[in-house]
Amino acid sequence: MPANYFDKGESICLSHLLAGVDCYACGMTRSVMHLIHFDFSTAWNFNPLGFVVLPLLVLYWLKLVLQGFGVRILKWF
C-alpha cells in the first residue's frame, strides 16, 4: 500500500466526532504507515506516539513468530 493510502477520509474516532478533541490514538494508523515508508516528518505530524508504538508492534510480532517455532525470547515479554 502507498504511504498516503489512509491520509484522506473522515475520522471515525468518537472523541473527535462527539467532542472535537483528538485522543492519543488519533492519527496512529497514518503515523505508523508513514513510518513504515520512512517518512518520519509526516509520521511525527500525524502522531508522535507512532515512534513508540511501531517498535513495540515489531517486537510483539517477532515474539509471536518465534513462539511458533518453539523459541522463547525475552522472558518478561
C-alpha positions as CSV (number, residue, x, y, z in Angstrom):
1,M,0.0,0.0,0.0
2,P,1.2,3.5,-0.6
3,A,2.1,5.7,2.4
4,N,-0.7,8.1,1.8
5,Y,-3.4,5.4,1.5
6,F,-5.1,6.3,4.8
7,D,-4.4,10.1,4.6
8,K,-7.8,11.1,3.2
9,G,-11.2,10.5,4.7
10,E,-13.3,11.2,7.7
11,S,-12.1,10.4,11.2
12,I,-14.1,7.6,13.0
13,C,-12.7,8.5,16.5
14,L,-15.6,9.1,18.9
15,S,-13.6,11.6,20.8
16,H,-13.1,13.6,17.6
17,L,-16.6,13.2,16.3
18,L,-18.5,14.0,19.5
19,A,-16.2,16.4,21.4
20,G,-14.0,17.7,18.6
21,V,-10.9,16.7,20.7
22,D,-8.2,14.5,19.3
23,C,-7.4,11.5,21.6
24,Y,-3.9,9.9,22.0
25,A,-4.6,7.4,19.3
26,C,-5.8,9.9,16.6
27,G,-3.6,9.6,13.6
28,M,-1.8,6.5,14.9
29,T,-2.6,4.3,11.8
30,R,-1.4,7.1,9.5
31,S,1.7,7.7,11.6
32,V,2.7,4.1,11.6
33,M,2.0,3.8,7.8
34,H,4.3,6.7,7.1
35,L,7.0,5.3,9.5
36,I,6.9,2.0,7.6
37,H,7.7,4.1,4.5
38,F,10.4,6.0,6.3
39,D,8.6,9.3,6.0
40,F,9.5,10.5,9.5
41,S,8.4,14.1,9.4
42,T,4.9,13.3,8.2
43,A,4.6,10.5,10.7
44,W,5.6,12.9,13.5
45,N,2.9,15.4,12.3
46,F,0.2,12.7,12.4
47,N,1.1,11.3,15.9
48,P,4.5,11.3,17.7
49,L,3.5,8.2,19.7
50,G,3.9,6.2,16.5
51,F,7.6,6.2,17.1
52,V,6.9,4.2,20.3
53,V,4.1,2.0,19.1
54,L,5.8,0.7,15.9
55,P,8.9,-0.8,17.6
56,L,6.6,-2.4,20.2
57,L,4.4,-3.9,17.5
58,V,7.5,-5.2,15.7
59,L,8.8,-6.8,18.9
60,Y,5.5,-8.4,19.6
61,W,5.2,-9.7,16.1
62,L,8.7,-11.2,16.3
63,K,7.8,-12.8,19.6
64,L,4.7,-14.5,18.1
65,V,6.6,-15.7,15.1
66,L,9.4,-17.2,17.2
67,Q,6.9,-18.8,19.5
68,G,5.5,-20.6,16.5
69,F,8.9,-22.2,16.0
70,G,9.2,-23.1,19.7
71,V,11.8,-20.4,20.5
72,R,11.3,-18.3,23.6
73,I,12.9,-14.9,23.9
74,L,12.5,-12.1,26.4
75,K,11.0,-13.9,29.4
76,W,9.5,-10.7,30.7
77,F,7.6,-10.1,27.4
